[in-house]
């Protein structure tokens, strides 16, 4: 579950980065 959560966080971070860009 922890690893999955980490992946999810990374995915959200990527999306946020794209939104900023």
Secondary structure, 3 states (H helix, E strand, C coil): CHHHHHHHHHHHHHHHHHHHC
